[in-house]
Amino acid sequence: MTSSDTAPSGPAMVDWEVARSTATRLVKRGPSISASGAAEAVSSLRRAAVRAEAYVVDVTGLPVPSATAPVLVVDRPGWISANLDAFRSVLTPLEEKAAAKLQPGSGGSALGSRVTGAEVGLLLSYLAPKVLGQFDPFYPGAPGAPGGRLLLMAPNIVAAERELGVDPADFRLWVCLHEETHRVQFTAVPWLREHLNSQIASVVDAAELDSTALVQLLGDGAKRLLAALRNGEELSIVDLVQIPAQRETVDRITAVMSLLEGHADVVMDSVGPSVVPSVAEIRRRFTVRRQGQGFDKVIRRLLGLDAKMRQYRDGARFCRAVIDEVGMAGLNQVWTAPETLPTRDEIAQPERWLARVPA
């Protein structure tokens, strides 16, 4: 069977080449650095990742198999390419669903896919300079190895350490501690990647493609946005396009992401000055940087990135509360099965999870 036999008939929802060319054309250049300086940064990040993995395994008690997810040190175009691959993997079922509903001979789809591709490219060009690292759970992986891959953004890490005025070696190890925690989470807990992917697939499958319903949905969303702005509430574009059938699943995804991010922050912050001498100063300066300022803060709110900041905070609070009660071994009960993961309400009220899951 060829790839054309399985591809959706008709134009795709997103023109991925337009997305790629738009993002790589618009993305800001990385910091000025010599060839030798760039090579040193890459090799030091690789060394830091190895050190960080050993520390994460020791702190968390999570066992990592010998065949583990790869670590890639990438630049901004490399990160854009990896995320386009991930987006395409997630959206393929939705494209197939749209192709099945597309009326033969209907016009405008090719133009629409190019517009959507340009929008995706614009979004990625905005995000690419801001990400320090990312675990990509959608990457299929090599045969016999866990899926997923860890991306470390060398130019962004160099830019951040210069902006913050912190020690480069300390900062690189500190960043790797957070990102390596994600790699350990997904490689030590074999069912986690498939569970998260299935939840995201469920949201995509519930997407409403009927044009009349979509217009109604966007109209209701506009009203909600205006009300939120009047009342000073937080509401993102992501919130606007959810339908009731998706919200329960989105809540589960939000809870998982809060756990993953909070757990990584707790591990990251558990390191002391004997490992990262300037850790206290790094955390203080980095917390200010995370908050954003001015127009950037408005964009982050509209895109739902402020919600991600809450995930760090709420997830870390949950993890610390559970560790205070039952220790790290007790917290590790969350990795037993999908049923032992905390709900969104339990993230906010850890005592409810402690009462439900025997530790």
Rosetta blueprint (number, residue, H / E / L):
1 M L
2 T L
3 S H
4 S H
5 D H
6 T H
7 A L
8 P L
9 S L
10 G L
11 P L
12 A L
13 M L
14 V L
15 D L
16 W H
17 E H
18 V H
19 A H
20 R H
21 S H
22 T H
23 A H
24 T H
25 R H
26 L H
27 V L
28 K L
29 R L
30 G L
31 P L
32 S L
33 I L
34 S L
35 A H
36 S H
37 G H
38 A H
39 A H
40 E H
41 A H
42 V H
43 S H
44 S H
45 L H
46 R H
47 R H
48 A H
49 A H
50 V H
51 R H
52 A H
53 E H
54 A H
55 Y H
56 V H
57 V H
58 D H
59 V H
60 T H
61 G L
62 L L
63 P L
64 V L
65 P L
66 S L
67 A L
68 T L
69 A L
70 P L
71 V E
72 L E
73 V E
74 V E
75 D L
76 R H
77 P H
78 G H
79 W H
80 I H
81 S H
82 A H
83 N H
84 L H
85 D H
86 A H
87 F H
88 R H
89 S H
90 V H
91 L H
92 T H
93 P H
94 L H
95 E H
96 E H
97 K H
98 A H
99 A H
100 A H
101 K H
102 L L
103 Q L
104 P L
105 G L
106 S L
107 G L
108 G L
109 S H
110 A H
111 L H
112 G H
113 S H
114 R H
115 V H
116 T H
117 G H
118 A H
119 E H
120 V H
121 G H
122 L H
123 L H
124 L H
125 S H
126 Y H
127 L H
128 A L
129 P L
130 K L
131 V L
132 L L
133 G E
134 Q E
135 F E
136 D E
137 P L
138 F L
139 Y L
140 P L
141 G L
142 A L
143 P L
144 G L
145 A L
146 P L
147 G L
148 G L
149 R E
150 L E
151 L E
152 L E
153 M E
154 A H
155 P H
156 N H
157 I H
158 V H
159 A H
160 A H
161 E H
162 R H
163 E H
164 L H
165 G L
166 V L
167 D L
168 P H
169 A H
170 D H
171 F H
172 R H
173 L H
174 W H
175 V H
176 C H
177 L H
178 H H
179 E H
180 E H
181 T H
182 H H
183 R H
184 V H
185 Q H
186 F H
187 T H
188 A H
189 V L
190 P H
191 W H
192 L H
193 R H
194 E H
195 H H
196 L H
197 N H
198 S H
199 Q H
200 I H
201 A H
202 S H
203 V H
204 V H
205 D H
206 A L
207 A L
208 E L
209 L L
210 D L
211 S H
212 T H
213 A H
214 L H
215 V H
216 Q H
217 L H
218 L H
219 G H
220 D H
221 G H
222 A H
223 K H
224 R H
225 L H
226 L H
227 A H
228 A H
229 L H
230 R H
231 N H
232 G L
233 E L
234 E L
235 L L
236 S L
237 I H
238 V H
239 D H
240 L H
241 V L
242 Q L
243 I L
244 P H
245 A H
246 Q H
247 R H
248 E H
249 T H
250 V H
251 D H
252 R H
253 I H
254 T H
255 A H
256 V H
257 M H
258 S H
259 L H
260 L H
261 E H
262 G H
263 H H
264 A H
265 D H
266 V H
267 V H
268 M H
269 D H
270 S H
271 V L
272 G L
273 P L
274 S L
275 V L
276 V L
277 P L
278 S L
279 V H
280 A H
281 E H
282 I H
283 R H
284 R H
285 R H
286 F H
287 T H
288 V H
289 R H
290 R H
291 Q H
292 G L
293 Q L
294 G H
295 F H
296 D H
297 K H
298 V H
299 I H
300 R H
301 R H
302 L H
303 L L
304 G L
305 L H
306 D H
307 A H
308 K H
309 M H
310 R H
311 Q H
312 Y H
313 R H
314 D H
315 G H
316 A H
317 R H
318 F H
319 C H
320 R H
321 A H
322 V H
323 I H
324 D H
325 E H
326 V H
327 G H
328 M H
329 A H
330 G H
331 L H
332 N H
333 Q H
334 V H
335 W H
336 T L
337 A L
338 P H
339 E H
340 T H
341 L L
342 P L
343 T L
344 R H
345 D H
346 E H
347 I H
348 A H
349 Q L
350 P H
351 E H
352 R H
353 W H
354 L H
355 A H
356 R H
357 V L
358 P L
359 A L
